[in-house]
Amino acid sequence: MNNKTWLVEARNVKKSFGKVEALGGITLNLEANNQYAVKGTSGSGKSTLLYLLGGLDRPSGGEIFISGKNLSLQTDDELAKFRNQFVGFVFQFHFLLQSMTCMNNILLPGRIRGGSIVEIQKDTHNLAQILGVTHCLEKYPYQLSGGEQQRINIIRALSLRPKLLLCDEPTGNLDSKNTELVTSLLKELASDYQSTLIVVTHDNDVSSKFKNQIVLKDGKLFEVL
């Protein structure tokens, strides 16, 4: 008897860009409150799969269910609401708004959602202390190092305590010391927040930190470790 609770169910998911097939039919179930590394060479479809799971793009074929909700049936407005309320994104490039302080960057998703900004501010200060970037909160992103910007990015992604935390090459621009720090913190914080963590990486040192590893090759599911 299978008592697992699937947060993510991908059923024969395909994605094409013109004549280029990025994903050739992925079927995959991912468990709630678990942690996964998705790895493969450049062009294997890792990032494409992540964007589809997060509702940033739509598949060309197949279906994706997140917590039982069929993303294919959602309107653009419903997908935007889903992303805001359910998903946290950490990208290799931070996409922080340069005209806003780091604190205001972090608070922006919460202001869009509505609700208690006070609680988000409290979580932000706690996370900033853990991540060692309290001194960065009132600075602007261009005043920070790459490692500091990435940690602000992580706080923003976690600020609404997402059920699904998606990370696309989150250590791609970091040195080995910060790579290990960020990877460990993502795993620890996702566990504390009871978020399902999916990290896309080409770095074997990063993927080796995960008990669950998904290998893509040429747009297809090659191996599950």
C-alpha positions as CSV (number, residue, x, y, z in Angstrom):
1,M,0.0,0.0,0.0
2,N,1.4,3.4,-1.0
3,N,0.9,6.0,1.7
4,K,3.0,8.7,0.1
5,T,1.5,12.1,-0.6
6,W,2.5,13.4,-4.0
7,L,2.9,17.2,-4.2
8,V,4.0,17.1,-7.8
9,E,2.6,14.8,-10.5
10,A,4.0,15.2,-14.0
11,R,2.3,13.0,-16.6
12,N,3.9,12.6,-20.0
13,V,5.0,16.2,-20.0
14,K,6.3,17.6,-23.3
15,K,7.7,21.0,-24.3
16,S,8.8,22.2,-27.7
17,F,10.2,25.5,-28.8
18,G,9.4,25.6,-32.5
19,K,11.0,22.5,-34.0
20,V,13.2,22.0,-30.9
21,E,11.9,19.4,-28.4
22,A,13.1,20.4,-24.9
23,L,11.1,17.7,-23.1
24,G,10.1,14.5,-24.7
25,G,7.5,13.1,-22.3
26,I,8.4,13.2,-18.6
27,T,6.4,11.2,-16.1
28,L,7.4,11.9,-12.5
29,N,5.9,12.0,-9.0
30,L,7.6,14.0,-6.2
31,E,6.7,13.7,-2.6
32,A,5.5,16.5,-0.3
33,N,8.1,17.7,2.2
34,N,10.9,16.0,0.4
35,Q,14.1,17.3,-1.3
36,Y,15.3,16.6,-4.8
37,A,18.2,17.4,-7.1
38,V,17.5,17.5,-10.9
39,K,20.7,17.1,-12.8
40,G,22.0,16.6,-16.3
41,T,24.2,18.2,-18.9
42,S,23.4,21.6,-20.5
43,G,20.3,21.3,-22.8
44,S,18.9,18.2,-21.0
45,G,15.7,20.0,-20.1
46,K,16.3,20.7,-16.4
47,S,15.4,24.3,-16.3
48,T,12.5,23.8,-18.7
49,L,11.0,21.2,-16.4
50,L,11.4,23.5,-13.4
51,Y,9.7,26.4,-15.1
52,L,6.8,24.1,-16.0
53,L,6.4,22.8,-12.5
54,G,6.4,26.4,-11.2
55,G,3.7,27.6,-13.6
56,L,6.1,30.0,-15.3
57,D,5.4,28.3,-18.7
58,R,2.9,25.8,-20.1
59,P,3.7,22.3,-21.5
60,S,3.1,21.5,-25.1
61,G,1.6,18.2,-24.1
62,G,0.8,16.2,-21.0
63,E,-0.4,17.4,-17.6
64,I,1.1,18.7,-14.4
65,F,-0.7,18.5,-11.1
66,I,0.6,20.4,-8.1
67,S,-1.2,19.5,-4.8
68,G,-3.9,18.0,-6.9
69,K,-4.4,21.1,-9.1
70,N,-4.1,20.7,-12.8
71,L,-2.0,23.6,-14.0
72,S,-3.1,23.1,-17.6
73,L,-6.6,24.2,-16.7
74,Q,-5.6,27.4,-15.0
75,T,-5.9,30.8,-16.6
76,D,-2.9,33.2,-16.7
77,D,-4.3,35.1,-13.7
78,E,-4.8,31.9,-11.8
79,L,-1.3,30.8,-12.5
80,A,0.0,34.1,-11.3
81,K,-1.9,33.7,-8.0
82,F,-0.7,30.1,-7.7
83,R,3.0,31.2,-8.1
84,N,2.5,33.9,-5.5
85,Q,0.7,31.8,-2.9
86,F,2.4,28.4,-3.4
87,V,5.8,28.7,-5.0
88,G,9.2,30.2,-4.1
89,F,11.8,30.7,-6.8
90,V,15.5,31.0,-6.5
91,F,17.3,31.7,-9.8
92,Q,21.0,31.7,-10.7
93,F,20.5,35.4,-11.6
94,H,18.8,37.2,-8.8
95,F,16.2,39.4,-10.6
96,L,16.3,41.8,-7.6
97,L,14.8,45.3,-8.5
98,Q,17.8,47.7,-8.4
99,S,15.6,50.7,-7.5
100,M,14.3,49.1,-4.3
101,T,16.1,48.3,-1.1
102,C,16.7,44.6,-0.3
103,M,14.0,44.7,2.4
104,N,11.5,46.1,-0.1
105,N,12.5,43.5,-2.7
106,I,11.8,40.8,-0.1
107,L,8.4,42.3,1.0
108,L,7.1,42.8,-2.6
109,P,5.6,39.3,-3.0
110,G,3.8,39.7,0.4
111,R,2.4,43.1,-0.6
112,I,1.1,41.6,-3.8
113,R,-0.5,38.7,-1.9
114,G,-1.9,40.9,1.0
115,G,-1.9,39.9,4.6
116,S,0.4,40.7,7.5
117,I,3.6,42.4,6.4
118,V,4.7,42.5,10.1
119,E,4.9,38.7,10.1
120,I,7.0,38.6,6.9
121,Q,9.3,41.3,8.3
122,K,9.8,39.2,11.4
123,D,10.6,36.1,9.3
124,T,12.9,38.3,7.1
125,H,15.0,39.5,10.1
126,N,15.3,36.0,11.5
127,L,16.4,34.6,8.1
128,A,18.7,37.5,7.5
129,Q,20.4,36.8,10.9
130,I,20.8,33.1,10.0
131,L,22.2,33.9,6.5
132,G,24.4,36.7,7.8
133,V,22.9,39.5,5.7
134,T,21.1,41.7,8.3
135,H,23.4,44.5,7.3
136,C,22.2,44.2,3.7
137,L,18.5,44.7,4.3
138,E,18.4,48.5,3.9
139,K,21.0,48.5,1.1
140,Y,20.3,48.3,-2.7
141,P,21.1,45.2,-4.6
142,Y,23.9,46.8,-6.6
143,Q,25.7,47.6,-3.3
144,L,25.9,43.8,-2.5
145,S,28.3,41.1,-3.5
146,G,27.0,38.2,-5.6
147,G,26.8,35.9,-2.6
148,E,24.9,38.5,-0.6
149,Q,22.4,39.0,-3.4
150,Q,21.8,35.3,-3.6
151,R,21.1,35.1,0.1
152,I,18.6,38.0,-0.2
153,N,17.1,36.1,-3.1
154,I,16.7,33.0,-0.9
155,I,15.0,35.1,1.8
156,R,12.6,36.6,-0.8
157,A,11.8,33.1,-2.0
158,L,11.1,31.8,1.5
159,S,9.3,34.9,2.8
160,L,5.8,33.5,2.2
161,R,6.7,30.0,3.4
162,P,6.1,28.3,0.0
163,K,5.0,24.7,-0.2
164,L,7.1,24.3,-3.3
165,L,10.7,25.8,-3.4
166,L,12.2,25.7,-6.9
167,C,15.9,26.6,-7.4
168,D,17.5,26.9,-10.8
169,E,21.3,26.6,-10.6
170,P,21.2,28.6,-7.3
171,T,25.0,28.2,-6.8
172,G,26.0,28.8,-10.4
173,N,27.7,32.1,-9.7
174,L,29.2,31.2,-6.3
175,D,32.6,30.0,-5.2
176,S,33.0,26.6,-3.6
177,K,32.7,28.0,0.0
178,N,29.4,29.9,-0.7
179,T,28.1,27.0,-2.9
180,E,28.3,24.6,0.1
181,L,26.8,27.3,2.4
182,V,23.9,28.1,0.2
183,T,23.2,24.4,-0.6
184,S,23.1,23.5,3.1
185,L,21.0,26.5,4.0
186,L,18.4,25.7,1.3
187,K,18.1,22.2,2.6
188,E,17.9,23.2,6.2
189,L,15.4,26.1,5.6
190,A,13.2,24.0,3.3
191,S,13.0,21.4,6.0
192,D,12.2,24.0,8.7
193,Y,9.4,25.5,6.5
194,Q,8.2,22.1,5.4
195,S,8.7,23.0,1.8
196,T,9.3,20.5,-1.0
197,L,12.7,21.5,-2.4
198,I,13.7,21.0,-6.1
199,V,17.2,22.1,-7.0
200,V,18.3,22.1,-10.7
201,T,22.1,21.8,-10.9
202,H,24.9,20.6,-13.2
203,D,27.3,20.5,-10.2
204,N,27.9,17.0,-8.9
205,D,29.0,18.3,-5.5
206,V,25.6,20.0,-5.1
207,S,23.6,17.0,-6.3
208,S,25.5,14.6,-4.0
209,K,24.0,16.4,-1.0
210,F,20.6,15.1,-2.0
211,K,19.3,11.6,-1.2
212,N,16.9,11.9,-4.1
213,Q,18.4,12.6,-7.5
214,I,16.6,12.9,-10.9
215,V,18.8,12.6,-14.0
216,L,17.6,14.1,-17.3
217,K,19.2,13.3,-20.7
218,D,18.1,14.8,-24.0
219,G,14.8,15.9,-22.6
220,K,13.9,12.6,-21.1
221,L,13.9,11.0,-17.7
222,F,17.1,9.0,-17.7
223,E,17.5,7.8,-14.1
224,V,16.1,8.3,-10.6
225,L,18.6,7.7,-7.9
